[in-house]
Amino acid sequence: MGTWWHSAVRIVARRTLREFVESRTGHKDQAALKAALDAWFDEVRKANWTSTADVKRLYASASIVTADRIVFNIKGNDYRLVVSVDFEKGIVWI
C-alpha cells in the first residue's frame, strides 16, 4: 500500500469546537479561546499530514498518545484538544 497524499485535511466536527466556545460564554478568555481554536482549525485544514512526524513539525508541543491519537495545547496550554487522526484518509476527528 503506497502513501496517499492529501491536498487538505478534513476535520470532523467543527461544531464540537463551536459548542465548546459557546459553553464558555461569560468567561473572560472566551474571545481568546475562539481565536486560538479558529487558528488551529485553519492551520490543520490546510495541512498535508501523512504521519505524526508531520504533525510534530507544525506543532512541536503536540503530544502523540498513539499512532492515531494526538493532544494539542490550545491557548498557551490553557486547554487541551484531543483528536483522532486517519493519515491515510486525511481526516481528523475532534
Backbone as XML, in Angstrom:
<?xml version="1.0"?>
<chain id="A" units="angstrom">
  <residue number="1" name="MET">
    <atom name="N" x="0.845" y="-1.174" z="0.000"/>
    <atom name="CA" x="0.000" y="0.000" z="0.000"/>
    <atom name="C" x="0.888" y="1.234" z="0.000"/>
  </residue>
  <residue number="2" name="GLY">
    <atom name="N" x="0.681" y="2.156" z="-0.925"/>
    <atom name="CA" x="1.501" y="3.357" z="-1.026"/>
    <atom name="C" x="0.977" y="4.477" z="-0.151"/>
  </residue>
  <residue number="3" name="THR">
    <atom name="N" x="1.742" y="5.551" z="-0.115"/>
    <atom name="CA" x="1.333" y="6.727" z="0.640"/>
    <atom name="C" x="0.314" y="7.505" z="-0.173"/>
  </residue>
  <residue number="4" name="TRP">
    <atom name="N" x="-0.725" y="7.945" z="0.485"/>
    <atom name="CA" x="-1.749" y="8.724" z="-0.170"/>
    <atom name="C" x="-1.570" y="10.184" z="0.228"/>
  </residue>
  <residue number="5" name="TRP">
    <atom name="N" x="-1.401" y="11.065" z="-0.733"/>
    <atom name="CA" x="-1.181" y="12.484" z="-0.453"/>
    <atom name="C" x="-2.495" y="13.227" z="-0.527"/>
  </residue>
  <residue number="6" name="HIS">
    <atom name="N" x="-2.734" y="14.068" z="0.446"/>
    <atom name="CA" x="-3.969" y="14.839" z="0.501"/>
    <atom name="C" x="-3.664" y="16.309" z="0.319"/>
  </residue>
  <residue number="7" name="SER">
    <atom name="N" x="-4.522" y="17.005" z="-0.375"/>
    <atom name="CA" x="-4.329" y="18.435" z="-0.546"/>
    <atom name="C" x="-4.758" y="19.185" z="0.711"/>
  </residue>
  <residue number="8" name="ALA">
    <atom name="N" x="-5.565" y="18.560" z="1.538"/>
    <atom name="CA" x="-6.015" y="19.191" z="2.776"/>
    <atom name="C" x="-6.556" y="18.115" z="3.702"/>
  </residue>
  <residue number="9" name="VAL">
    <atom name="N" x="-6.599" y="18.469" z="4.971"/>
    <atom name="CA" x="-7.150" y="17.565" z="5.982"/>
    <atom name="C" x="-8.618" y="17.923" z="6.181"/>
  </residue>
  <residue number="10" name="ARG">
    <atom name="N" x="-9.458" y="16.905" z="6.272"/>
    <atom name="CA" x="-10.872" y="17.123" z="6.580"/>
    <atom name="C" x="-11.031" y="16.982" z="8.088"/>
  </residue>
  <residue number="11" name="ILE">
    <atom name="N" x="-11.699" y="17.941" z="8.719"/>
    <atom name="CA" x="-11.868" y="17.938" z="10.166"/>
    <atom name="C" x="-13.328" y="17.690" z="10.506"/>
  </residue>
  <residue number="12" name="VAL">
    <atom name="N" x="-13.558" y="16.705" z="11.371"/>
    <atom name="CA" x="-14.895" y="16.323" z="11.812"/>
    <atom name="C" x="-14.920" y="16.446" z="13.330"/>
  </residue>
  <residue number="13" name="ALA">
    <atom name="N" x="-15.723" y="17.156" z="13.975"/>
    <atom name="CA" x="-16.735" y="18.073" z="13.506"/>
    <atom name="C" x="-16.460" y="19.429" z="14.133"/>
  </residue>
  <residue number="14" name="ARG">
    <atom name="N" x="-16.417" y="20.441" z="13.296"/>
    <atom name="CA" x="-16.148" y="21.792" z="13.784"/>
    <atom name="C" x="-17.199" y="22.228" z="14.802"/>
  </residue>
  <residue number="15" name="ARG">
    <atom name="N" x="-18.398" y="21.703" z="14.643"/>
    <atom name="CA" x="-19.482" y="22.038" z="15.583"/>
    <atom name="C" x="-19.056" y="21.802" z="17.029"/>
  </residue>
  <residue number="16" name="THR">
    <atom name="N" x="-18.274" y="20.756" z="17.275"/>
    <atom name="CA" x="-17.799" y="20.453" z="18.625"/>
    <atom name="C" x="-17.010" y="21.630" z="19.188"/>
  </residue>
  <residue number="17" name="LEU">
    <atom name="N" x="-16.166" y="22.224" z="18.364"/>
    <atom name="CA" x="-15.387" y="23.385" z="18.805"/>
    <atom name="C" x="-16.296" y="24.580" z="19.070"/>
  </residue>
  <residue number="18" name="ARG">
    <atom name="N" x="-17.234" y="24.839" z="18.138"/>
    <atom name="CA" x="-18.156" y="25.973" z="18.320"/>
    <atom name="C" x="-18.969" y="25.829" z="19.593"/>
  </residue>
  <residue number="19" name="GLU">
    <atom name="N" x="-19.470" y="24.615" z="19.846"/>
    <atom name="CA" x="-20.282" y="24.395" z="21.046"/>
    <atom name="C" x="-19.464" y="24.591" z="22.309"/>
  </residue>
  <residue number="20" name="PHE">
    <atom name="N" x="-18.192" y="24.180" z="22.282"/>
    <atom name="CA" x="-17.347" y="24.377" z="23.463"/>
    <atom name="C" x="-17.116" y="25.865" z="23.703"/>
  </residue>
  <residue number="21" name="VAL">
    <atom name="N" x="-16.822" y="26.614" z="22.643"/>
    <atom name="CA" x="-16.606" y="28.059" z="22.795"/>
    <atom name="C" x="-17.875" y="28.718" z="23.332"/>
  </residue>
  <residue number="22" name="GLU">
    <atom name="N" x="-19.035" y="28.325" z="22.807"/>
    <atom name="CA" x="-20.306" y="28.881" z="23.291"/>
    <atom name="C" x="-20.528" y="28.553" z="24.762"/>
  </residue>
  <residue number="23" name="SER">
    <atom name="N" x="-20.083" y="27.386" z="25.202"/>
    <atom name="CA" x="-20.259" y="26.998" z="26.610"/>
    <atom name="C" x="-19.420" y="27.865" z="27.539"/>
  </residue>
  <residue number="24" name="ARG">
    <atom name="N" x="-18.446" y="28.569" z="26.995"/>
    <atom name="CA" x="-17.567" y="29.442" z="27.781"/>
    <atom name="C" x="-18.085" y="30.877" z="27.818"/>
  </residue>
  <residue number="25" name="THR">
    <atom name="N" x="-19.306" y="31.123" z="27.325"/>
    <atom name="CA" x="-19.888" y="32.466" z="27.337"/>
    <atom name="C" x="-19.835" y="33.027" z="28.749"/>
  </residue>
  <residue number="26" name="GLY">
    <atom name="N" x="-19.371" y="34.275" z="28.840"/>
    <atom name="CA" x="-19.271" y="34.920" z="30.140"/>
    <atom name="C" x="-17.896" y="34.788" z="30.769"/>
  </residue>
  <residue number="27" name="HIS">
    <atom name="N" x="-17.065" y="33.893" z="30.262"/>
    <atom name="CA" x="-15.700" y="33.762" z="30.774"/>
    <atom name="C" x="-14.811" y="34.769" z="30.060"/>
  </residue>
  <residue number="28" name="LYS">
    <atom name="N" x="-13.894" y="35.370" z="30.789"/>
    <atom name="CA" x="-13.071" y="36.441" z="30.218"/>
    <atom name="C" x="-12.187" y="35.972" z="29.070"/>
  </residue>
  <residue number="29" name="ASP">
    <atom name="N" x="-11.901" y="34.672" z="28.992"/>
    <atom name="CA" x="-10.999" y="34.202" z="27.933"/>
    <atom name="C" x="-11.733" y="33.651" z="26.713"/>
  </residue>
  <residue number="30" name="GLN">
    <atom name="N" x="-13.059" y="33.826" z="26.640"/>
    <atom name="CA" x="-13.812" y="33.224" z="25.540"/>
    <atom name="C" x="-13.325" y="33.704" z="24.172"/>
  </residue>
  <residue number="31" name="ALA">
    <atom name="N" x="-13.094" y="35.001" z="24.005"/>
    <atom name="CA" x="-12.662" y="35.524" z="22.707"/>
    <atom name="C" x="-11.288" y="34.964" z="22.333"/>
  </residue>
  <residue number="32" name="ALA">
    <atom name="N" x="-10.375" y="34.904" z="23.282"/>
    <atom name="CA" x="-9.036" y="34.372" z="23.013"/>
    <atom name="C" x="-9.102" y="32.878" z="22.699"/>
  </residue>
  <residue number="33" name="LEU">
    <atom name="N" x="-9.960" y="32.151" z="23.398"/>
    <atom name="CA" x="-10.137" y="30.725" z="23.134"/>
    <atom name="C" x="-10.675" y="30.508" z="21.723"/>
  </residue>
  <residue number="34" name="LYS">
    <atom name="N" x="-11.696" y="31.293" z="21.341"/>
    <atom name="CA" x="-12.263" y="31.178" z="19.995"/>
    <atom name="C" x="-11.186" y="31.462" z="18.949"/>
  </residue>
  <residue number="35" name="ALA">
    <atom name="N" x="-10.401" y="32.508" z="19.154"/>
    <atom name="CA" x="-9.343" y="32.863" z="18.197"/>
    <atom name="C" x="-8.317" y="31.738" z="18.086"/>
  </residue>
  <residue number="36" name="ALA">
    <atom name="N" x="-7.941" y="31.150" z="19.212"/>
    <atom name="CA" x="-6.952" y="30.067" z="19.209"/>
    <atom name="C" x="-7.493" y="28.831" z="18.492"/>
  </residue>
  <residue number="37" name="LEU">
    <atom name="N" x="-8.748" y="28.470" z="18.754"/>
    <atom name="CA" x="-9.342" y="27.299" z="18.099"/>
    <atom name="C" x="-9.565" y="27.550" z="16.601"/>
  </residue>
  <residue number="38" name="ASP">
    <atom name="N" x="-9.954" y="28.777" z="16.244"/>
    <atom name="CA" x="-10.123" y="29.106" z="14.825"/>
    <atom name="C" x="-8.786" y="29.008" z="14.099"/>
  </residue>
  <residue number="39" name="ALA">
    <atom name="N" x="-7.722" y="29.493" z="14.732"/>
    <atom name="CA" x="-6.386" y="29.428" z="14.126"/>
    <atom name="C" x="-5.954" y="27.978" z="13.957"/>
  </residue>
  <residue number="40" name="TRP">
    <atom name="N" x="-6.180" y="27.155" z="14.995"/>
    <atom name="CA" x="-5.835" y="25.729" z="14.916"/>
    <atom name="C" x="-6.598" y="25.076" z="13.757"/>
  </residue>
  <residue number="41" name="PHE">
    <atom name="N" x="-7.896" y="25.333" z="13.692"/>
    <atom name="CA" x="-8.737" y="24.738" z="12.648"/>
    <atom name="C" x="-8.220" y="25.111" z="11.259"/>
  </residue>
  <residue number="42" name="ASP">
    <atom name="N" x="-7.938" y="26.397" z="11.044"/>
    <atom name="CA" x="-7.480" y="26.853" z="9.727"/>
    <atom name="C" x="-6.132" y="26.240" z="9.354"/>
  </residue>
  <residue number="43" name="GLU">
    <atom name="N" x="-5.211" y="26.145" z="10.314"/>
    <atom name="CA" x="-3.898" y="25.558" z="10.046"/>
    <atom name="C" x="-4.011" y="24.071" z="9.721"/>
  </residue>
  <residue number="44" name="VAL">
    <atom name="N" x="-4.798" y="23.360" z="10.515"/>
    <atom name="CA" x="-4.919" y="21.911" z="10.325"/>
    <atom name="C" x="-5.662" y="21.594" z="9.035"/>
  </residue>
  <residue number="45" name="ARG">
    <atom name="N" x="-6.669" y="22.388" z="8.715"/>
    <atom name="CA" x="-7.431" y="22.166" z="7.487"/>
    <atom name="C" x="-6.530" y="22.245" z="6.256"/>
  </residue>
  <residue number="46" name="LYS">
    <atom name="N" x="-5.518" y="23.096" z="6.299"/>
    <atom name="CA" x="-4.602" y="23.274" z="5.161"/>
    <atom name="C" x="-3.409" y="22.324" z="5.208"/>
  </residue>
  <residue number="47" name="ALA">
    <atom name="N" x="-3.288" y="21.569" z="6.287"/>
    <atom name="CA" x="-2.116" y="20.709" z="6.477"/>
    <atom name="C" x="-2.092" y="19.554" z="5.476"/>
  </residue>
  <residue number="48" name="ASN">
    <atom name="N" x="-0.909" y="19.017" z="5.293"/>
    <atom name="CA" x="-0.689" y="17.877" z="4.402"/>
    <atom name="C" x="-0.028" y="16.761" z="5.206"/>
  </residue>
  <residue number="49" name="TRP">
    <atom name="N" x="-0.687" y="16.304" z="6.227"/>
    <atom name="CA" x="-0.091" y="15.335" z="7.137"/>
    <atom name="C" x="-0.172" y="13.917" z="6.594"/>
  </residue>
  <residue number="50" name="THR">
    <atom name="N" x="0.948" y="13.205" z="6.664"/>
    <atom name="CA" x="0.959" y="11.790" z="6.307"/>
    <atom name="C" x="1.435" y="10.938" z="7.472"/>
  </residue>
  <residue number="51" name="SER">
    <atom name="N" x="1.892" y="11.599" z="8.559"/>
    <atom name="CA" x="2.392" y="10.865" z="9.727"/>
    <atom name="C" x="2.429" y="11.792" z="10.933"/>
  </residue>
  <residue number="52" name="THR">
    <atom name="N" x="2.671" y="11.208" z="12.091"/>
    <atom name="CA" x="2.790" y="12.027" z="13.302"/>
    <atom name="C" x="3.997" y="12.959" z="13.210"/>
  </residue>
  <residue number="53" name="ALA">
    <atom name="N" x="5.021" y="12.583" z="12.463"/>
    <atom name="CA" x="6.194" y="13.456" z="12.287"/>
    <atom name="C" x="5.788" y="14.774" z="11.628"/>
  </residue>
  <residue number="54" name="ASP">
    <atom name="N" x="4.863" y="14.707" z="10.672"/>
    <atom name="CA" x="4.360" y="15.929" z="10.028"/>
    <atom name="C" x="3.651" y="16.815" z="11.045"/>
  </residue>
  <residue number="55" name="VAL">
    <atom name="N" x="2.889" y="16.205" z="11.937"/>
    <atom name="CA" x="2.169" y="16.951" z="12.973"/>
    <atom name="C" x="3.180" y="17.653" z="13.877"/>
  </residue>
  <residue number="56" name="LYS">
    <atom name="N" x="4.211" y="16.926" z="14.307"/>
    <atom name="CA" x="5.211" y="17.490" z="15.219"/>
    <atom name="C" x="5.990" y="18.633" z="14.576"/>
  </residue>
  <residue number="57" name="ARG">
    <atom name="N" x="6.156" y="18.600" z="13.247"/>
    <atom name="CA" x="6.848" y="19.706" z="12.571"/>
    <atom name="C" x="6.046" y="20.998" z="12.692"/>
  </residue>
  <residue number="58" name="LEU">
    <atom name="N" x="4.732" y="20.910" z="12.619"/>
    <atom name="CA" x="3.877" y="22.092" z="12.720"/>
    <atom name="C" x="3.557" y="22.435" z="14.172"/>
  </residue>
  <residue number="59" name="TYR">
    <atom name="N" x="3.391" y="21.414" z="14.994"/>
    <atom name="CA" x="3.019" y="21.595" z="16.404"/>
    <atom name="C" x="3.991" y="20.818" z="17.285"/>
  </residue>
  <residue number="60" name="ALA">
    <atom name="N" x="5.118" y="21.421" z="17.585"/>
    <atom name="CA" x="6.156" y="20.746" z="18.370"/>
    <atom name="C" x="5.646" y="20.355" z="19.761"/>
  </residue>
  <residue number="61" name="SER">
    <atom name="N" x="4.698" y="21.113" z="20.298"/>
    <atom name="CA" x="4.206" y="20.828" z="21.653"/>
    <atom name="C" x="3.070" y="19.803" z="21.674"/>
  </residue>
  <residue number="62" name="ALA">
    <atom name="N" x="2.632" y="19.336" z="20.508"/>
    <atom name="CA" x="1.569" y="18.321" z="20.464"/>
    <atom name="C" x="2.082" y="17.030" z="21.094"/>
  </residue>
  <residue number="63" name="SER">
    <atom name="N" x="1.204" y="16.347" z="21.799"/>
    <atom name="CA" x="1.551" y="15.062" z="22.418"/>
    <atom name="C" x="0.989" y="13.937" z="21.569"/>
  </residue>
  <residue number="64" name="ILE">
    <atom name="N" x="1.875" y="13.073" z="21.091"/>
    <atom name="CA" x="1.448" y="11.916" z="20.309"/>
    <atom name="C" x="1.159" y="10.801" z="21.311"/>
  </residue>
  <residue number="65" name="VAL">
    <atom name="N" x="-0.119" y="10.499" z="21.521"/>
    <atom name="CA" x="-0.517" y="9.498" z="22.502"/>
    <atom name="C" x="-0.399" y="8.099" z="21.904"/>
  </residue>
  <residue number="66" name="THR">
    <atom name="N" x="-0.950" y="7.932" z="20.707"/>
    <atom name="CA" x="-0.831" y="6.681" z="19.948"/>
    <atom name="C" x="-0.617" y="7.080" z="18.498"/>
  </residue>
  <residue number="67" name="ALA">
    <atom name="N" x="-0.509" y="6.104" z="17.623"/>
    <atom name="CA" x="-0.289" y="6.400" z="16.202"/>
    <atom name="C" x="-1.409" y="7.237" z="15.601"/>
  </residue>
  <residue number="68" name="ASP">
    <atom name="N" x="-2.605" y="7.200" z="16.214"/>
    <atom name="CA" x="-3.718" y="7.974" z="15.654"/>
    <atom name="C" x="-4.382" y="8.919" z="16.652"/>
  </residue>
  <residue number="69" name="ARG">
    <atom name="N" x="-3.828" y="9.070" z="17.850"/>
    <atom name="CA" x="-4.423" y="9.955" z="18.869"/>
    <atom name="C" x="-3.400" y="11.020" z="19.244"/>
  </residue>
  <residue number="70" name="ILE">
    <atom name="N" x="-3.807" y="12.286" z="19.087"/>
    <atom name="CA" x="-2.903" y="13.408" z="19.324"/>
    <atom name="C" x="-3.591" y="14.428" z="20.219"/>
  </residue>
  <residue number="71" name="VAL">
    <atom name="N" x="-2.819" y="15.016" z="21.131"/>
    <atom name="CA" x="-3.328" y="16.052" z="22.022"/>
    <atom name="C" x="-2.608" y="17.357" z="21.688"/>
  </residue>
  <residue number="72" name="PHE">
    <atom name="N" x="-3.393" y="18.395" z="21.388"/>
    <atom name="CA" x="-2.851" y="19.714" z="21.077"/>
    <atom name="C" x="-3.049" y="20.644" z="22.264"/>
  </residue>
  <residue number="73" name="ASN">
    <atom name="N" x="-2.056" y="21.471" z="22.515"/>
    <atom name="CA" x="-2.168" y="22.521" z="23.530"/>
    <atom name="C" x="-2.798" y="23.734" z="22.853"/>
  </residue>
  <residue number="74" name="ILE">
    <atom name="N" x="-3.875" y="24.236" z="23.446"/>
    <atom name="CA" x="-4.602" y="25.370" z="22.878"/>
    <atom name="C" x="-4.511" y="26.548" z="23.840"/>
  </residue>
  <residue number="75" name="LYS">
    <atom name="N" x="-4.273" y="27.711" z="23.284"/>
    <atom name="CA" x="-4.205" y="28.954" z="24.054"/>
    <atom name="C" x="-3.172" y="28.843" z="25.173"/>
  </residue>
  <residue number="76" name="GLY">
    <atom name="N" x="-1.943" y="28.568" z="24.762"/>
    <atom name="CA" x="-0.854" y="28.512" z="25.729"/>
    <atom name="C" x="-1.009" y="27.404" z="26.752"/>
  </residue>
  <residue number="77" name="ASN">
    <atom name="N" x="-1.613" y="26.294" z="26.337"/>
    <atom name="CA" x="-1.846" y="25.127" z="27.184"/>
    <atom name="C" x="-2.903" y="25.366" z="28.261"/>
  </residue>
  <residue number="78" name="ASP">
    <atom name="N" x="-3.726" y="26.410" z="28.084"/>
    <atom name="CA" x="-4.874" y="26.589" z="28.987"/>
    <atom name="C" x="-5.910" y="25.501" z="28.717"/>
  </residue>
  <residue number="79" name="TYR">
    <atom name="N" x="-5.934" y="25.018" z="27.473"/>
    <atom name="CA" x="-6.881" y="23.986" z="27.060"/>
    <atom name="C" x="-6.124" y="22.915" z="26.297"/>
  </residue>
  <residue number="80" name="ARG">
    <atom name="N" x="-6.697" y="21.715" z="26.262"/>
    <atom name="CA" x="-6.108" y="20.613" z="25.510"/>
    <atom name="C" x="-7.180" y="20.065" z="24.584"/>
  </residue>
  <residue number="81" name="LEU">
    <atom name="N" x="-6.802" y="19.857" z="23.344"/>
    <atom name="CA" x="-7.717" y="19.361" z="22.325"/>
    <atom name="C" x="-7.243" y="17.981" z="21.895"/>
  </residue>
  <residue number="82" name="VAL">
    <atom name="N" x="-8.075" y="16.968" z="22.141"/>
    <atom name="CA" x="-7.725" y="15.586" z="21.805"/>
    <atom name="C" x="-8.407" y="15.226" z="20.495"/>
  </residue>
  <residue number="83" name="VAL">
    <atom name="N" x="-7.621" y="14.735" z="19.542"/>
    <atom name="CA" x="-8.173" y="14.349" z="18.246"/>
    <atom name="C" x="-7.698" y="12.958" z="17.869"/>
  </residue>
  <residue number="84" name="SER">
    <atom name="N" x="-8.444" y="12.354" z="16.968"/>
    <atom name="CA" x="-8.054" y="11.091" z="16.359"/>
    <atom name="C" x="-7.762" y="11.396" z="14.893"/>
  </residue>
  <residue number="85" name="VAL">
    <atom name="N" x="-6.681" y="10.828" z="14.373"/>
    <atom name="CA" x="-6.256" y="11.139" z="13.011"/>
    <atom name="C" x="-6.167" y="9.871" z="12.172"/>
  </residue>
  <residue number="86" name="ASP">
    <atom name="N" x="-6.734" y="9.937" z="10.981"/>
    <atom name="CA" x="-6.561" y="8.882" z="9.986"/>
    <atom name="C" x="-5.698" y="9.494" z="8.888"/>
  </residue>
  <residue number="87" name="PHE">
    <atom name="N" x="-4.390" y="9.230" z="8.952"/>
    <atom name="CA" x="-3.461" y="9.837" z="7.998"/>
    <atom name="C" x="-3.723" y="9.359" z="6.576"/>
  </residue>
  <residue number="88" name="GLU">
    <atom name="N" x="-4.095" y="8.114" z="6.430"/>
    <atom name="CA" x="-4.327" y="7.570" z="5.089"/>
    <atom name="C" x="-5.469" y="8.272" z="4.382"/>
  </residue>
  <residue number="89" name="LYS">
    <atom name="N" x="-6.541" y="8.560" z="5.132"/>
    <atom name="CA" x="-7.720" y="9.216" z="4.546"/>
    <atom name="C" x="-7.690" y="10.727" z="4.687"/>
  </residue>
  <residue number="90" name="GLY">
    <atom name="N" x="-6.753" y="11.249" z="5.488"/>
    <atom name="CA" x="-6.668" y="12.691" z="5.669"/>
    <atom name="C" x="-7.815" y="13.262" z="6.473"/>
  </residue>
  <residue number="91" name="ILE">
    <atom name="N" x="-8.191" y="12.564" z="7.551"/>
    <atom name="CA" x="-9.325" y="13.001" z="8.379"/>
    <atom name="C" x="-8.876" y="13.156" z="9.823"/>
  </residue>
  <residue number="92" name="VAL">
    <atom name="N" x="-9.334" y="14.247" z="10.454"/>
    <atom name="CA" x="-9.102" y="14.485" z="11.873"/>
    <atom name="C" x="-10.467" y="14.528" z="12.538"/>
  </residue>
  <residue number="93" name="TRP">
    <atom name="N" x="-10.650" y="13.700" z="13.576"/>
    <atom name="CA" x="-11.906" y="13.701" z="14.355"/>
    <atom name="C" x="-11.661" y="14.374" z="15.691"/>
  </residue>
  <residue number="94" name="ILE">
    <atom name="N" x="-12.515" y="15.348" z="15.991"/>
    <atom name="CA" x="-12.411" y="16.047" z="17.280"/>
    <atom name="C" x="-13.205" y="15.283" z="18.312"/>
  </residue>
</chain>
